[in-house]
Amino acid sequence: MPTLIRLIFALLFLGCLVLAGLFALTIYVKPGEKEITVRIPQRDLVLTPVVPRPAAPVTAAATLQQPDDPNARVVNTPE
C-alpha cells in the first residue's frame, strides 16, 4: 500500500509540474504577429452553380419500417 501511495504522489507531483509549465508558458511567452500572403488560383474563385437534385417521390412503402426494428413507429398513411 505505501508504494501505491508513493506512486500516486509522484504522478500528482509530475502532473503539477506539467500544469505549472503550461501556466508559465501562457504567462511569459507572447506569440509574435506577422503578415502572410496566400495565393489562391483563379480557377478556385470561379463559382459553379449548384442545381439541386429532384427529390424522389415518397410512397407508403418507403415510410413503413421493418417489423423487427425495436425503434419502429406506426406510420398513418391515407388510404
C-alpha positions as a LaTeX table, in Angstrom:
\begin{tabular}{lrrr}
\hline
Residue & $x$ (\AA) & $y$ (\AA) & $z$ (\AA) \\
\hline
Met1 & 0.00 & 0.00 & 0.00 \\
Pro2 & 2.76 & 2.54 & 0.76 \\
Thr3 & 4.27 & 2.01 & $-2.69$ \\
Leu4 & 0.89 & 2.74 & $-4.26$ \\
Ile5 & 0.57 & 5.97 & $-2.29$ \\
Arg6 & 4.13 & 6.94 & $-3.27$ \\
Leu7 & 3.28 & 6.27 & $-6.93$ \\
Ile8 & 0.12 & 8.36 & $-6.73$ \\
Phe9 & 2.01 & 11.24 & $-5.08$ \\
Ala10 & 4.78 & 11.02 & $-7.68$ \\
Leu11 & 2.24 & 11.15 & $-10.52$ \\
Leu12 & 0.42 & 14.06 & $-8.88$ \\
Phe13 & 3.73 & 15.89 & $-8.46$ \\
Leu14 & 4.65 & 15.34 & $-12.11$ \\
Gly15 & 1.17 & 16.45 & $-13.18$ \\
Cys16 & 1.52 & 19.63 & $-11.12$ \\
Leu17 & 4.90 & 20.31 & $-12.74$ \\
Val18 & 3.35 & 19.94 & $-16.19$ \\
Leu19 & 0.47 & 22.26 & $-15.30$ \\
Ala20 & 2.89 & 24.80 & $-13.83$ \\
Gly21 & 4.95 & 24.68 & $-17.01$ \\
Leu22 & 1.88 & 25.22 & $-19.16$ \\
Phe23 & 0.80 & 28.12 & $-16.97$ \\
Ala24 & 4.27 & 29.68 & $-17.20$ \\
Leu25 & 4.18 & 29.35 & $-20.99$ \\
Thr26 & 0.85 & 31.17 & $-21.19$ \\
Ile27 & 2.07 & 33.99 & $-18.94$ \\
Tyr28 & 5.62 & 34.60 & $-20.19$ \\
Val29 & 5.57 & 33.70 & $-23.90$ \\
Lys30 & 3.86 & 36.16 & $-26.23$ \\
Pro31 & 3.18 & 34.97 & $-29.77$ \\
Gly32 & 4.63 & 37.13 & $-32.49$ \\
Glu33 & 2.47 & 38.55 & $-35.26$ \\
Lys34 & 3.43 & 38.54 & $-38.90$ \\
Glu35 & 1.61 & 39.07 & $-42.16$ \\
Ile36 & 1.16 & 36.18 & $-44.50$ \\
Thr37 & 0.04 & 36.08 & $-48.10$ \\
Val38 & $-1.77$ & 33.08 & $-49.52$ \\
Arg39 & $-2.20$ & 32.91 & $-53.29$ \\
Ile40 & $-5.46$ & 31.34 & $-54.43$ \\
Pro41 & $-5.64$ & 30.17 & $-58.05$ \\
Gln42 & $-8.32$ & 31.92 & $-60.07$ \\
Arg43 & $-9.95$ & 28.61 & $-61.03$ \\
Asp44 & $-10.78$ & 28.14 & $-57.34$ \\
Leu45 & $-12.52$ & 31.52 & $-57.25$ \\
Val46 & $-14.99$ & 30.75 & $-60.06$ \\
Leu47 & $-18.37$ & 29.82 & $-58.64$ \\
Thr48 & $-20.21$ & 26.93 & $-60.22$ \\
Pro49 & $-24.00$ & 26.92 & $-59.94$ \\
Val50 & $-25.40$ & 24.24 & $-57.69$ \\
Val51 & $-28.53$ & 22.62 & $-59.08$ \\
Pro52 & $-30.45$ & 20.57 & $-56.52$ \\
Arg53 & $-31.41$ & 17.07 & $-57.48$ \\
Pro54 & $-35.12$ & 16.39 & $-57.77$ \\
Ala55 & $-36.47$ & 14.64 & $-54.70$ \\
Ala56 & $-37.63$ & 11.06 & $-55.03$ \\
Pro57 & $-41.38$ & 10.65 & $-54.57$ \\
Val58 & $-42.36$ & 9.36 & $-51.14$ \\
Thr59 & $-44.53$ & 6.28 & $-51.23$ \\
Ala60 & $-46.34$ & 4.47 & $-48.46$ \\
Ala61 & $-43.95$ & 1.53 & $-48.80$ \\
Ala62 & $-40.96$ & 3.84 & $-48.25$ \\
Thr63 & $-42.36$ & 5.17 & $-44.97$ \\
Leu64 & $-43.02$ & 1.77 & $-43.38$ \\
Gln65 & $-40.29$ & 0.25 & $-41.24$ \\
Gln66 & $-39.36$ & $-3.32$ & $-40.69$ \\
Pro67 & $-41.45$ & $-5.08$ & $-38.02$ \\
Asp68 & $-38.36$ & $-6.43$ & $-36.23$ \\
Asp69 & $-36.98$ & $-2.90$ & $-35.74$ \\
Pro70 & $-37.15$ & $-2.05$ & $-32.00$ \\
Asn71 & $-37.44$ & 1.67 & $-32.82$ \\
Ala72 & $-40.30$ & 1.16 & $-35.26$ \\
Arg73 & $-43.14$ & 3.65 & $-35.12$ \\
Val74 & $-46.59$ & 3.34 & $-36.57$ \\
Val75 & $-46.99$ & 5.49 & $-39.67$ \\
Asn76 & $-50.51$ & 6.51 & $-40.57$ \\
Thr77 & $-50.88$ & 6.76 & $-44.33$ \\
Pro78 & $-54.08$ & 7.90 & $-46.02$ \\
Glu79 & $-55.74$ & 5.14 & $-47.95$ \\
\hline
\end{tabular}
